[in-house]
Amino acid sequence: MVVRNCIFFLCACTILTGCAVSPTSAFKEGQREEKIALSGQKPGHDPLSLFSYAAEKESDPELKGKYFNVLGDALKRRGRVKTAYQAYESGAMVGNKSAGNEIYKAQVAGIYQPKNLSQVAGAVYVPRANGPKGDGAALLLADLVGSGQLKGKKFHTSTYWLQKAAAGGSVRAVRLLAENEARKGSVKSAAAYYRQIDKAPPKVRALSEARNNFLGKGMPINRSLGLSWLVYAEDLAPADAAALAAKLYRATEGKYYADELKRVAAAGGIADLQLGGSGGVNAALLAAYAAAPTDDDKKKALAAVIAKADAGDAASAYELARVLDSDGGFASYKPGAYYVTALEKGNLDSIKFAGNTIAVLETDDPLTARILTALEKLAGQNNTEAQKTLGALYIVGGPVAIDYSKGVAFLKKAADGGDVDANYRLGVLSIQNSKGDSDIAAGKAYLERASQKGNVAASKFLAEYVKANP
């Protein structure tokens, strides 16, 4: 199919009296008239009608394609974009490369959808995808086939074109292949694709995907997929997977996949998965809060401690946060905000709870910056709990960009400061990401420290490593 000349204008025959003019003569006359028009003068005949007549009447495919391409250019200069692309489409279908390039760019940009998509794809997109630097066209074909706009054996499958684009160096294609595998539940296959484009160690991707899918950070919630990534991360970094499992359990109040999260946490040496709950809280205050039937009644029950906490009293802020943490809080009274206040005012017991809070925040949440500032201040004062919390945060990412080197640096400070869990985590990291014997030796030393201080997970990991590497 080609674009009919009368789509654009009155039939050129009304201008070319007698209709005995050849397509070539009409095209040359159109060029002369177009030059006059471009000079700002009024042409004697409409160059667009002349180009249209030439394109319609020409039988030679090469010339026909050329005439349609020139017609498209002339239409575009006049701001008649849609009609211009109709002309380009006709030129592309008879093999004109310039017209095909215009159609390709327009479809990629989303400004034109060819009416004869199958023909255009066969004539333009497929040859382009199979040629040098064809990853862009391959990505377009992957999208068109995947969305069902193109069908048939000659167009293969969406995965076929994504793999071709990936082979051509397209990072986006590799990412799409990974996402497709993940959606199918093939986490290991997805991880293999991600390894082609990730600069950070594989465990960083696994932990990040586990968190983001489980909590719906930057993507729809998919807890089963998040759990699959977590289990995969457990094979790569059991200590970090355990820490994340604990955070996911607390963030979702143990409502989803509780047994699986407990298992991953326990395997990595974390037995305490309790929510804020009642531990360390004034029993009478908690009982009064739990018995309050309405939000107003809860506020009244907590009025005294709220007043002190809002005035900046660290102990009261922490106590209030712990009470609110028993059920997630009410109205505008949430545990996270009071943990942060307690942390900022110097209550060290609030560090791990503030760490749990930031793990589920977004980057632009005001609490994120406050927690980071407070933790970094404490870390600078050699507080190992703050250093360990920051280390885990930068390794897993979420509210902060993943920075593996920075995370390891914080963990090393905590480990060298005597934190048992940090020694265990750093030992595992050093061995799993070793670049030589010195890393292995350092990893063993960290694990031995943790093991000597009663860390069961460290003893188990070290024993298994030594057995496998005599």
Sequence and secondary structure as in RCSB ss.txt:
>XXXX:A:sequence
MVVRNCIFFLCACTILTGCAVSPTSAFKEGQREEKIALSGQKPGHDPLSLFSYAAEKESDPELKGKYFNVLGDAL
KRRGRVKTAYQAYESGAMVGNKSAGNEIYKAQVAGIYQPKNLSQVAGAVYVPRANGPKGDGAALLLADLVGSGQL
KGKKFHTSTYWLQKAAAGGSVRAVRLLAENEARKGSVKSAAAYYRQIDKAPPKVRALSEARNNFLGKGMPINRSL
GLSWLVYAEDLAPADAAALAAKLYRATEGKYYADELKRVAAAGGIADLQLGGSGGVNAALLAAYAAAPTDDDKKK
ALAAVIAKADAGDAASAYELARVLDSDGGFASYKPGAYYVTALEKGNLDSIKFAGNTIAVLETDDPLTARILTAL
EKLAGQNNTEAQKTLGALYIVGGPVAIDYSKGVAFLKKAADGGDVDANYRLGVLSIQNSKGDSDIAAGKAYLERA
SQKGNVAASKFLAEYVKANP
>XXXX:A:secstr
    HHHHSS GGGTSTTS   HHHHHHHHHHHHHHHHTTS  SS HHHHHHHHHHH  SHHHHHHHHHHHHHHH
HHTT HHHHHHHHHHHHHTT HHHHHHHHHHHHHTS   TTHHHHIIIIIHHHHHSTT HHHHHHHHHHHHTTSS
 SGGG  HHHHHHHHHHTT HHHHHHHHHHHHHTT HHHHHHHHHTT SS HHHHHHHHHHHHHHTSSS   HHH
HHHHHHHHHHH HHHHHHHHHHHHHHTTT SSHHHHHHHHHHTT      S STTS HHHHHHHHH  SHHHHHH
HTHHHHHHHHTT HHHHHHHHHHHTTTT BTTB HHHHHHHHHHTT GGGHHHHHHHHTTS TT HHHHHHHHHH
HHHHHTT HHHHHHHHHHHHH SSS   HHHHHHHHHHHHHTT HHHHHHHHHHHHHT SSHHHHHHHHHHHHHH
HHTT HHHHHHHHHHHHH  
